[in-house]
Amino acid sequence: MLVILPASEPLWLKAYGYCNAAISVLLLSFSKFLKVKTPMKYCRFVSSEGPRYGIIENIAGADQITHIAQGEEIPDFLGAKKVAPIQLASAKLLAPVQPQKIVCVGRNYRDHIKELGNDEPAEPVIFLKPQTSLIGPGDKIVRPKHLSQRVDYEAELTIVIGKRCRFVGDKNQVDNEDVKPYILGYTCANDVTTRDLQRKDGQWTRAKSFDTFCPVGPIVTDEIDPWAGVRVESYVNGVVKQSESTTAFIFPVDVIVRFCAAVMTLLPGDLILTGTPAGIGSIVAGDEVAITIQGIGSLKNPVVDSE
């Protein structure tokens, strides 16, 4: 049976919106057999009806929101509705996910380990940041000046979990195909850290958990390949501070996801920050920090002092 769908709709949204269950299963089977994957890119933004997810398409060389979807932690693509195109550059963007937890990986680049004088770990080092640390593009990073004298930026590629994930594959897995179905996409994050409190406390909870200490955005996309390598960079006031490829990871994305899923259940919308490269440094009130990742874009946030 031949199913003809309107040419104006993005291919992946057609599969969600127009195919019945039987056709969806058939398409899924064929896509797996042919290894065909339709790209996806979305944001979360302020609309006249409140916060909404926006599906992004490139039209005439410009990224535009062409469909709006509701949803909790991640978009409900099935219920997406077509709208008159909205220029992405003109939209007020929010953090693109509403995670139930934010998992972070420390010490995942050798040069970063060296600059802090630490030993290379035998397995991923993980910790958590609270939901209350999450902010979006353009929101203010607030330095707790009464408690800390040094606040640092940390650029990180961030995994967005797409479906419930627990005990995936095994640590001896030789490819990443077992992990990919659980990854919705990737975004940028800044693992803001009070470096002096991190050194003082020994463990990292206080140093990394202040409100506003996890900027995330600007969009989520599955159009990049961290295994092949994407460049992760940070800028302070337009000057590059960090720049490294994800090919320098000690633990690649699939190892990280398997490790985390062996410890805890990962839920849709959960974030995993994958570690920061060498070049960390301090930020002060009046600075603007930009986390830029190839194929995703730039996450920019101004820095202010607490009152």
Secondary structure, DSSP 8 states (H G I E B T S, - for coil): ------TTS-HHHHHHHT--HHHHHHHHHHHHHHT-----EEEEEEETTEEEEEEEEEETTEEEEEEEE--SSS--GGG-EEEEEEEGGGS-B--S---S-EEEEES-BHHHHHHHT----SS-EEEEE-GGGEE-TT--EEE-TTT-S-EEE-EEEEEEE-S-B-S-S-TT--SSTTTGGGEEEEEEEE--EEHHHHHHHSSSHHHH-STT-EEEEEEEES---TTT--EEEEEETTEEEEEEEGGGBSS-HHHHHHHHHHHS-B-TT-EEE----S--EEE-TT-EEEEEETTTEEEEEEEEE--
